[in-house]
């Protein structure tokens, strides 16, 4: 979990490029989390998406 959106975005981008999987940053209350794009639930609030193939 991250409290700073910039750190969460950088981590998501790095993870996406390293693992070659789409990642997303989601808001969880006042914090942010990075997960794989295929694990997003409909009720999750997506802040950013990163696709290493785009």
Short mmCIF file of the C-alpha atoms (twelve columns), coordinates in Angstrom:
data_MODEL
# 
_entry.id   MODEL 
# 
loop_
_atom_site.group_PDB 
_atom_site.id 
_atom_site.type_symbol 
_atom_site.label_atom_id 
_atom_site.label_alt_id 
_atom_site.label_comp_id 
_atom_site.label_asym_id 
_atom_site.label_seq_id 
_atom_site.Cartn_x 
_atom_site.Cartn_y 
_atom_site.Cartn_z 
_atom_site.pdbx_PDB_model_num 
ATOM 1  C CA . UNK A 1  0.000   0.000  0.000   1 
ATOM 2  C CA . UNK A 2  1.186   3.469  -0.853  1 
ATOM 3  C CA . UNK A 3  0.163   6.825  0.570   1 
ATOM 4  C CA . UNK A 4  1.808   8.808  -2.246  1 
ATOM 5  C CA . UNK A 5  0.207   8.524  -5.703  1 
ATOM 6  C CA . UNK A 6  3.481   9.309  -7.507  1 
ATOM 7  C CA . UNK A 7  5.296   6.404  -5.831  1 
ATOM 8  C CA . UNK A 8  2.379   4.096  -6.625  1 
ATOM 9  C CA . UNK A 9  2.415   5.128  -10.299 1 
ATOM 10 C CA . UNK A 10 6.181   4.636  -10.596 1 
ATOM 11 C CA . UNK A 11 5.956   1.238  -8.932  1 
ATOM 12 C CA . UNK A 12 3.115   0.149  -11.214 1 
ATOM 13 C CA . UNK A 13 4.993   1.232  -14.331 1 
ATOM 14 C CA . UNK A 14 8.173   -0.519 -13.204 1 
ATOM 15 C CA . UNK A 15 6.303   -3.693 -12.299 1 
ATOM 16 C CA . UNK A 16 4.478   -3.664 -15.613 1 
ATOM 17 C CA . UNK A 17 7.703   -3.354 -17.611 1 
ATOM 18 C CA . UNK A 18 9.554   -5.927 -15.506 1 
ATOM 19 C CA . UNK A 19 6.861   -8.621 -15.489 1 
ATOM 20 C CA . UNK A 20 5.426   -7.681 -18.913 1 
ATOM 21 C CA . UNK A 21 1.854   -7.701 -17.586 1 
ATOM 22 C CA . UNK A 22 -0.723  -4.899 -17.493 1 
ATOM 23 C CA . UNK A 23 -0.939  -3.312 -14.032 1 
ATOM 24 C CA . UNK A 24 -3.328  -0.851 -12.440 1 
ATOM 25 C CA . UNK A 25 -3.194  1.549  -9.517  1 
ATOM 26 C CA . UNK A 26 -6.350  1.388  -7.416  1 
ATOM 27 C CA . UNK A 27 -7.553  3.632  -4.610  1 
ATOM 28 C CA . UNK A 28 -8.240  1.878  -1.318  1 
ATOM 29 C CA . UNK A 29 -9.564  4.511  1.021   1 
ATOM 30 C CA . UNK A 30 -6.855  7.161  1.444   1 
ATOM 31 C CA . UNK A 31 -4.139  4.813  0.118   1 
ATOM 32 C CA . UNK A 32 -3.203  3.271  -3.218  1 
ATOM 33 C CA . UNK A 33 -2.357  -0.271 -4.270  1 
ATOM 34 C CA . UNK A 34 -0.785  -1.810 -7.385  1 
ATOM 35 C CA . UNK A 35 -2.304  -4.995 -8.784  1 
ATOM 36 C CA . UNK A 36 -2.345  -6.927 -12.055 1 
ATOM 37 C CA . UNK A 37 -5.050  -5.751 -14.431 1 
ATOM 38 C CA . UNK A 38 -6.726  -9.163 -14.562 1 
ATOM 39 C CA . UNK A 39 -7.395  -9.023 -10.793 1 
ATOM 40 C CA . UNK A 40 -9.474  -5.826 -10.854 1 
ATOM 41 C CA . UNK A 41 -12.950 -6.116 -9.348  1 
ATOM 42 C CA . UNK A 42 -15.837 -3.995 -10.682 1 
ATOM 43 C CA . UNK A 43 -16.057 -2.094 -7.382  1 
ATOM 44 C CA . UNK A 44 -12.343 -1.120 -7.406  1 
ATOM 45 C CA . UNK A 45 -11.556 2.532  -8.133  1 
ATOM 46 C CA . UNK A 46 -8.921  2.463  -10.891 1 
ATOM 47 C CA . UNK A 47 -6.599  5.480  -10.838 1 
ATOM 48 C CA . UNK A 48 -4.079  4.515  -13.552 1 
ATOM 49 C CA . UNK A 49 -3.471  1.664  -16.005 1 
ATOM 50 C CA . UNK A 50 -0.133  0.626  -17.449 1 
ATOM 51 C CA . UNK A 51 0.212   -1.739 -20.409 1 
ATOM 52 C CA . UNK A 52 3.770   -2.763 -21.332 1 
ATOM 53 C CA . UNK A 53 2.651   -3.625 -24.882 1 
ATOM 54 C CA . UNK A 54 1.101   -0.247 -25.680 1 
# 
